[in-house]
Amino acid sequence: MERQEHYDSIMDRNKRITWQDDCYVDLQSTTSSLPSQAETEGLGWIQRHQDQLQRFTTTSLLEQMLIHLRKVDVLSSAEEAKIKEAGRLRDQVNILTSVVMSKDTRGSDALQAFIESSDCLVAQLILNHDCMVKEHKEMLLQRYEQCRDRDSVSCSKLDVSSRALLLVDGLSDLQQKEHDLMQVGATRGRKRNHLRQLGLAKLLEPLTRVSLPPRVSLTVGVAGIGKTICVRHFIGQWSQGAICTDVSFVLPFTFSELNSLEKVSAEKLVKMAFPHLTDTSLILSSSCRTLFILDGLDEFHRTLNFSDAVPCNDPKKEVSIDDLLTNIIRGNLLPDVAVWVTSRPGVASLIPGGLVDRVTEIPGFSPRDIQDFLNHHFPEMDFARKILAYLEAHKNLMVLCYIPCICWIVADTLVYIMQSGPQESLPRTYTELYAHFCSMKAEVGEPRGREPVKMEQLHGSNRKLLGNLGRLAFYGLLKHRYTFSEQDLRAYGIDLLLTQSSLGAGVLVREESAVCTTYKFIHLSLQEFLAATFYHNSSKRAIFDLFSESSMSWPKIGFQNHFRSAVQHAQQAEDGHLDVFVRFLTGLLCPATLRSLAGLLSLGKDDGNQKAWAAGFLQGLLVSGGAVVSLRTINLAYCLQELQHTELLRSVEEDLRLGSLGGKLSRAQCVVLGYLLHVSPECSEHTNLTGSLNYTTVKCLLPQLLYCSHLRLENNHFKDDVMELLGSLLSAKDCHINKLSLADNAISNKGAKALSRALLVNRTLTSLNLQNNNIGSKGAKFLAEALKMNQVLVSINFQNNSIEEEGAQALAEVLQCNRKLVSLNLRKNTVGAGGAKRIANALKMNQTLTNLILCSNHLGDKGTIALAEALTFNHTLLSLQLQSNSISNRGMTALTSALRLNHGLVSLKCVSKPVTASKGELNRSGRSEEYGTCSP
C-alpha cells in the first residue's frame, strides 16, 4: 500500500518533475508586495503617483509642467525659482509635488490634467506604470505556479535562495568542449576554489561602487543542474517584490518556444508572449528598466551568428528570430534592456565573450546536499541511509548524483527496487538503473489491487511508445535537438494521448506557453538512454547506416558493424555529445539490463557472445590512439564499466592503492587510471603516483591530472622537460590542483623557471613541495619573482636544493611583499649567516609567515643574532626551527633575550635531539623553547 501511494504521488509529470520544485523554491509562499487597491483609494492623485513622478520625470517634462502650472496660476515665479534652484532633478520633483500638494485641490487637479492630456511616453508611464506592473506580476506568478507539482512539499534545506551562483571569469576548455556528464565526472561537481559567490538578488547589481550594472548576464550549468528552476525562482521573488525592485518588467522567454517562430519584431514578440501588455513601446523604452530572460540557449534549433547577422535597431521591424536575438544580445536592438541568458556551457561559448558583462555558474549538489536531499524525500524505512551507503559503495553511480535531476532519478529508482525486490537486484551500472527506471514508469500506471504486473504482460502500447520515443531521441541527439514540438512527435509516430500515460508522462515533460507547446525528455541522459535502446534494437535488422535517416547510405549489415559505427562516430565527435549514448549502447549488451527491459522492447535472445566481442573490441581501442589520453578515450573505460567488464579497472585500482604502478603504465593502464581519477574521490583527492611516471606517461595523463586535488609525483626522476609539461598543467584555467609534491626528483633551475611561469597565473595551488631537487640559487630567483605576484600559495618547501645565500636573498625579498605565504622550509640549503641576515631583515616587515625552518644552514652566531633581533619586531611567527646551525652560548643568549620581548612565538627548536626538562624552560607566555650548544 505504501509503495502504491508513493508512486501514485509522482505520476503527474505533465508540469514538472519532483526534484526541481522540492529542491529549490516555493513560489506560492507570498503574494505581490504592490499596494492593494484599498490602500491607494484614500490617497490623493499626487500621493498615488509620487514614486512614478520621481522615477520617470525627465528634465523636459518638468519644464513643461512648470510652464503649465505658471500659466494656470498654480505656481508663483518665486516658487518656480525655488524649484529650479534645488539642483538634482529628483529634488526638483520633490519640491514641485510638495508645493502643489500644499495648495488646494486646484493645484493637484491641474497637474493631473496636464499629465493625463500629454501624449509623451514618460507621461503615459507615470499614469500606467503601477497598474501594468501589478497585472504583469500577477500573471507571472500564476503562470509559473502552474509549473509546480501540486503534491510537492518545499525542501527548505535545498532552497535555491540559499544556493548562490558562482561568479566566473569565463568558461574553461572542459566546459566548452565536453559532454555535460563528462564535465561532472572530471570535476565531481567541485567548484574552483577562487570563485566568488553571487546571490540571485544581486544578479543585476554592479559588483563595485564604481562599476556599472551588467547589460548581458550569462548563467551556465550542465543539463539538470537547475537553470530553469533558478529562473523561475528569480521571477517569483521579483513578482513578490523581494528582489530587483528597480526593475519594472521581467519578460521571460524560453528558446524552446522561440523555435516555433520564423520572422518577428521585438514588439510583436512581447505582445505574443504577454498579450496583457498592450503598450509595448512603454515597456521597451529607455524610461523604465526592463529585463529580458532568454532561458535554455542549448535548446535553440538555430545558430546565433554574431558575425553575419543582419543588423536591426528598429523594434517594429520583422526579422528572422535568430537575427532578432543576435541583435538584442549585441545591443543593436533594445540597448537599454538588460538581458539574462541561461545555457549549457558548450553552447554558451558561442556567444562572443566581449558581449557578455557577467558570467555566473550554477553549482551542483555537494555531498551534504545529496544527503539532505535523500533524508527529505525518503525518510521512511531508513531508505535514505541505505541509498547513500549503496551509492558510496558504487562510485560510478555516485559521481553523477552531483546533478540534482540525476540524483532524483537514481534515488527514486533505487527505492522502487528496494520495495519490490531483493537487495541483490539493485543496479550496478547506469544502463541497468535507467532500464529499471523505464520499467518503473511503465509499471506504476498499471491497475492496482492485484499481483504485481509481469513485464511480459504489459500492454503493447508501451512497447510501441518506447520504440518511437527511442527513434525520436536518437535522431534528435544526432541533430543536437533536445526539445520537440507536437508536429515532431507525430512525425515519429507518437500518439499525443500516449504522452499522458504513465510511461509517456514519466519520461517526457510537456511545457505550455502563450506561443506554443513543447516536449522534452526529463533529462538529457534519459534521451541518450532511449536513443541507445532504439539503436540496439534497430541495428540487429538494419541494412543501412542508422546515422543517416535516409535509406540512401552505404550498406551495413549485422550488429557488430553498427556497433563499430556508433563508437567511431562518438570518438570523432569533437563535443563528445555521443559519449553517454555509446555508454548506454554498450551497457545494453549485459543480460541483467535486458531482463529489466523485457516486455518493453523486442530484444530477442542474446547468448552473451556480443558482450565478449564488445569487451575485446573496446580494449583494443584502449591500446591504440595518440600520445595523450583524451576524454574521448576515457569514455571507452566508462563503456567497459557499463559492460561490467572490470578486470583491468580493478587491477589498476589495486596497483594505485598499493603504490605499485611503477613500470606497469601502458597506454591502456593510463586510460583506466584517467577513468579512476573521474569516478573515485579517493584517487582524485589524494593521487599518489610516487615512483610511477616518466615523461611519456606524464604527457599521456596530463589532461586527466588537472582535476586532482593532492598530487604526489615524488621520486619519479623528473627532469626539466617534465616541468614544462607540469607548468602547462598548472597554468590551465581548468586546474584543480591544491597540493603538489615534486620531492626527490632531478629538477634544476630550468625546471624551476617553468614552474615559476605557471605560478604567475595559477590560482589553485596552495602547497608546493620541491624537497631534494637541485634548483640552485638561480632556480630560487625564478620562483621568488613568481612568489612576489602569486596570491594563492601558502606553503613552499625548498629543503635541500642548494639555493645558498643568493637564493635566500631572493626569498627574503618575497617575504617583504608577499601577504599569503605562511610556511617556508629552507632546511639544508647552505644559506649561511649572510642569507640569515637577509631573511631576518625581511621578518621585521613580514606579518603573515607563521612557520620558518632554517635547520642545517651554517647560520652560526651571526645569523642567529640577526634572527633574534628580528624576533623583537616580528610577533606573527609562531614556529622557528634552527637545529644543526653551530649556535654557541652567544647565539642562545641573544635568542633568550629576544624571547622576553616577543609576544608571538610558541615553538623554538635549536637542538637536533630532544633535551631534558632541565635544559628547557617554559616562559611566562606558555612558549616551549629547546636550546643548547649544537654541533654542525
Secondary structure, DSSP 8 states (H G I E B T S, - for coil): -HHHHHHHTT---SS--HHHHHHH--TTSS---S--HHHHHTS-HHHHTHHHHHHH--HHHHHHHHHHHHHTTSS-HHHHHHHHTT-SHHHHHHHHHHHHHHS-HHHHHHHHHHHHH--SHHHHHHHHHHHHHHHHHHHHHHHHHTTS-TT----GGG-GGGS-EEEESS--HHHHHS-HHHHHHHHTT---TT-EEE-GGGTTS-SSTTS---SEEEEE--TTSSHHHHHHHHHHHHHTTSS-TT--EEEEEEHHHHTT-SEE-HHHHHHHH-TT---HHHHTSTTS-EEEEEE-GGG-SS---TTT------TTS-EEHHHHHHHHHHTSSSTTSEEEEEE-HHHHTTS-GGG-SEEEE-----HHHHHHHHHHH--GGGHHHHHHHHHHH-HHHHGGGGSHHHHHHHHHHHHHHHHHS-GGGS-SSHHHHHHHHHHHHHHTTS--SSS---GGGS-HHHHHHHHHHHHHHHHHHHTT---EEHHHHHHTT--GGGGGSHHHHHHEEEEE-SS-EEEEESSHHHHHHHHHHHHHHHTTT--B-TTSSSS-S-B--SHHHHHHHHHHHHHH-TT-TTHHHHHHHHHTTSHHHHHHHBTTB------SHHHHHHHHHHHHHHHSS-SS--HHHHHHHHHHHHTT--HHHHHHHHHHHHT--TTT--HHHHHHHHHHHHH-HHHHHSEE-TTT--HHHHHHHHHHHTT-SEEE-TTS---HHHHHHHHHHHHSTT----EEE--SS---HHHHHHHHHHHTT-SS--EEE--S---HHHHHHHHHHHHHH-SS--EEE--SS--HHHHHHHHHHHHHH-SS--EEE--SS--HHHHHHHHHHHHTT-SS--EEE--SS--HHHHHHHHHHHHTT-----EEE--SS---HHHHHHHHHHHHH-SS--EEE--SS---GGGEEE-TT--EEE------
